Amino acid sequence: MRPKHVLLLGLILLVPVLAFVFLYTFGTNRYALPTFLPDRVDSTLVEGKWRRDTVFHQLADFRFASQSGREITQQDVGGGVYVANFFFATCPGACPRMNSQMARVQEKFRHEPRVKLVSYTVDPAHDSVAVLERYAEQYGAIAGKWFFLTGDKTALYRLATEEFRLDAPSGAGPGIVHSQNLYLVDREHRVRGIYDGMKPKDVERLMTEINVLLYTYEHE
């Protein structure tokens, strides 16, 4: 065999080997979720150089009554991820559409115990435990999976405006805070995604990103 033919054959055999090495080394596809609601920027000294790091908000604990009458805290929905939203039972249009999308998320993760759903009422004066029990039945809420919560008006208002940072209504005192957003909360109680609960495509993205978070927990 001529030297040129040997060189050509060697190159042909070498190409797939180099391609494999390149893909193995550089081809890992990592999809990292953003974190929302920054609190502050801290400066830390690392190897003689100052590095600025953003510290993101961690949602404070809560204690509200669920549609079953049982008190629920963040510990009851922690350990995995949960999807949160705000609604009121007499809302005629946006809330039913939004909670129908929440029902899609519940069905998608019906058999995944690490995924919970939390719906906070913003009208606790009307939305009693009995009202929420009937409301939850309309959407097929699974006991221990999807919690509809009510309680002290001031505490719910503070949760909405100070923890999830929804815009406060105009006027004095706590009012009805309305939002069509769905929030993805991780096990460190940080918001990792905000989605339009009126848009099915946004909810598809939410379900994809839930899987991303669960995958990262499995492969730490």
C-alpha positions as CSV (number, residue, x, y, z in Angstrom):
1,M,0.0,0.0,0.0
2,R,1.3,3.4,-0.9
3,P,2.2,5.9,1.9
4,K,-0.5,8.3,0.7
5,H,-3.1,5.6,0.9
6,V,-2.0,4.7,4.4
7,L,-2.2,8.3,5.5
8,L,-5.6,8.7,4.0
9,L,-6.9,5.5,5.7
10,G,-5.4,6.7,9.0
11,L,-7.2,10.1,8.7
12,I,-10.5,8.3,7.8
13,L,-10.2,6.2,10.9
14,L,-9.1,9.1,13.1
15,V,-12.1,11.4,12.3
16,P,-14.8,9.4,14.2
17,V,-12.4,9.0,17.2
18,L,-11.8,12.8,17.3
19,A,-15.5,13.4,17.0
20,F,-16.3,11.1,19.9
21,V,-13.6,12.8,22.1
22,F,-15.0,16.2,21.2
23,L,-18.6,15.3,22.0
24,Y,-17.7,13.5,25.2
25,T,-15.6,16.4,26.4
26,F,-17.6,19.4,25.2
27,G,-21.0,18.1,24.1
28,T,-22.7,17.8,27.5
29,N,-26.0,19.8,27.2
30,R,-26.8,21.5,30.5
31,Y,-30.0,23.5,30.9
32,A,-29.8,25.7,34.0
33,L,-32.9,27.4,35.3
34,P,-32.7,31.0,36.3
35,T,-33.5,32.2,39.8
36,F,-36.0,35.1,40.3
37,L,-36.6,37.7,43.0
38,P,-33.1,39.0,43.9
39,D,-32.6,40.3,47.4
40,R,-29.2,41.9,47.3
41,V,-25.7,41.6,45.9
42,D,-22.9,40.4,48.3
43,S,-19.2,40.8,47.8
44,T,-16.9,37.9,48.9
45,L,-13.1,37.7,48.8
46,V,-12.0,34.7,46.7
47,E,-8.3,34.1,46.2
48,G,-7.5,37.7,46.7
49,K,-10.2,39.0,44.4
50,W,-13.6,40.4,45.2
51,R,-16.5,38.5,43.6
52,R,-20.0,39.8,43.5
53,D,-22.8,37.3,44.0
54,T,-26.5,37.9,43.9
55,V,-28.5,36.6,46.8
56,F,-32.0,35.5,45.8
57,H,-35.1,35.7,48.0
58,Q,-36.2,32.6,49.9
59,L,-39.9,32.5,50.6
60,A,-40.8,32.7,54.2
61,D,-42.8,30.0,56.0
62,F,-46.6,30.2,56.1
63,R,-49.4,28.6,58.0
64,F,-52.9,28.5,56.4
65,A,-55.9,26.2,56.4
66,S,-56.4,24.0,53.4
67,Q,-59.7,22.9,51.8
68,S,-59.7,19.9,54.2
69,G,-59.4,22.1,57.2
70,R,-55.9,20.9,57.9
71,E,-53.3,23.6,58.5
72,I,-50.5,23.6,55.9
73,T,-47.0,25.1,56.1
74,Q,-44.2,25.3,53.7
75,Q,-42.7,22.1,55.2
76,D,-45.8,20.2,54.0
77,V,-45.0,21.2,50.4
78,G,-41.2,21.3,50.6
79,G,-38.6,18.6,50.0
80,G,-39.3,18.8,46.2
81,V,-40.8,21.5,44.2
82,Y,-44.2,23.2,44.2
83,V,-46.2,25.3,41.8
84,A,-48.0,28.3,43.4
85,N,-50.7,30.7,42.2
86,F,-53.2,33.2,43.6
87,F,-56.9,33.2,42.9
88,F,-60.4,33.8,44.4
89,A,-63.4,31.6,44.1
90,T,-65.7,34.3,42.7
91,C,-63.3,35.3,40.0
92,P,-65.4,34.9,36.8
93,G,-62.8,34.5,34.0
94,A,-59.1,34.4,34.6
95,C,-59.0,32.2,37.7
96,P,-61.0,29.3,36.2
97,R,-58.8,29.3,33.2
98,M,-55.6,29.5,35.3
99,N,-56.7,26.7,37.6
100,S,-57.6,24.5,34.6
101,Q,-54.0,24.8,33.7
102,M,-53.0,23.9,37.2
103,A,-55.1,20.8,36.8
104,R,-53.0,19.9,33.8
105,V,-49.9,20.2,35.9
106,Q,-51.4,18.0,38.6
107,E,-52.3,15.3,36.0
108,K,-48.8,15.4,34.5
109,F,-47.2,14.8,37.9
110,R,-50.0,12.8,39.5
111,H,-47.6,10.0,40.4
112,E,-44.6,12.2,41.3
113,P,-44.7,12.8,45.1
114,R,-42.0,15.5,44.9
115,V,-44.3,17.8,43.0
116,K,-47.1,19.7,44.9
117,L,-49.5,22.5,43.9
118,V,-50.5,25.4,46.2
119,S,-53.3,27.9,45.4
120,Y,-53.7,30.8,47.8
121,T,-56.9,32.7,47.9
122,V,-56.7,36.5,47.9
123,D,-60.3,36.9,49.2
124,P,-60.3,35.0,52.5
125,A,-63.4,36.9,53.7
126,H,-65.4,34.9,51.2
127,D,-63.2,31.9,50.5
128,S,-63.8,29.9,53.7
129,V,-62.6,26.3,54.1
130,A,-66.1,25.1,53.1
131,V,-66.0,27.2,49.9
132,L,-62.5,26.0,49.0
133,E,-63.6,22.4,49.6
134,R,-66.3,22.7,46.9
135,Y,-64.0,24.8,44.7
136,A,-61.2,22.1,44.8
137,E,-63.7,19.4,43.9
138,Q,-64.5,21.3,40.7
139,Y,-60.9,20.9,39.5
140,G,-60.3,17.3,40.8
141,A,-57.7,18.4,43.4
142,I,-56.0,15.3,44.8
143,A,-55.8,15.3,48.6
144,G,-52.2,15.9,49.7
145,K,-51.2,17.0,46.2
146,W,-53.0,20.2,45.5
147,F,-53.7,22.5,48.4
148,F,-56.2,25.4,48.3
149,L,-55.3,27.7,51.2
150,T,-57.1,30.4,53.1
151,G,-56.5,32.2,56.4
152,D,-55.7,35.6,57.8
153,K,-56.2,38.4,55.2
154,T,-53.2,40.4,56.4
155,A,-50.9,37.3,56.3
156,L,-52.1,36.4,52.8
157,Y,-51.6,39.9,51.6
158,R,-48.1,40.0,53.0
159,L,-47.3,36.7,51.3
160,A,-48.5,37.9,48.0
161,T,-46.9,41.4,48.0
162,E,-43.7,40.8,50.1
163,E,-42.8,37.2,49.4
164,F,-44.0,36.8,45.8
165,R,-43.7,40.5,45.2
166,L,-47.1,41.0,43.4
167,D,-48.1,44.6,42.9
168,A,-50.2,45.9,45.7
169,P,-53.6,47.3,44.8
170,S,-54.2,51.0,45.1
171,G,-55.9,52.3,48.2
172,A,-55.2,51.9,51.9
173,G,-54.9,48.6,53.6
174,P,-54.8,45.1,52.2
175,G,-56.9,44.5,49.1
176,I,-57.4,41.8,46.6
177,V,-54.1,41.1,44.8
178,H,-54.7,39.6,41.4
179,S,-52.2,37.7,39.3
180,Q,-52.4,35.2,36.5
181,N,-48.9,34.0,37.1
182,L,-47.8,30.5,38.1
183,Y,-44.6,30.3,40.2
184,L,-42.2,27.3,40.3
185,V,-40.6,27.1,43.8
186,D,-37.6,24.9,44.4
187,R,-36.7,22.9,47.6
188,E,-34.7,25.9,48.9
189,H,-37.9,28.0,48.7
190,R,-36.6,30.1,45.8
191,V,-38.7,31.1,42.8
192,R,-37.2,29.4,39.7
193,G,-39.8,30.2,37.1
194,I,-42.7,32.6,36.5
195,Y,-45.3,31.6,33.9
196,D,-48.4,33.0,32.4
197,G,-51.2,30.7,33.6
198,M,-53.4,31.8,30.8
199,K,-51.1,30.5,28.1
200,P,-50.9,26.7,27.5
201,K,-47.5,27.0,25.9
202,D,-46.1,28.7,29.1
203,V,-47.6,25.9,31.1
204,E,-45.9,23.4,28.9
205,R,-42.6,25.2,29.6
206,L,-43.4,25.0,33.3
207,M,-43.8,21.2,33.2
208,T,-40.6,20.9,31.3
209,E,-38.7,23.0,33.8
210,I,-40.2,21.0,36.7
211,N,-38.6,17.9,35.1
212,V,-35.3,19.8,34.8
213,L,-35.3,20.7,38.5
214,L,-36.1,17.1,39.5
215,Y,-33.3,15.8,37.2
216,T,-30.8,18.1,38.8
217,Y,-31.8,16.9,42.3
218,E,-31.3,13.3,41.1
219,H,-27.9,14.0,39.6
220,E,-26.2,16.2,42.1
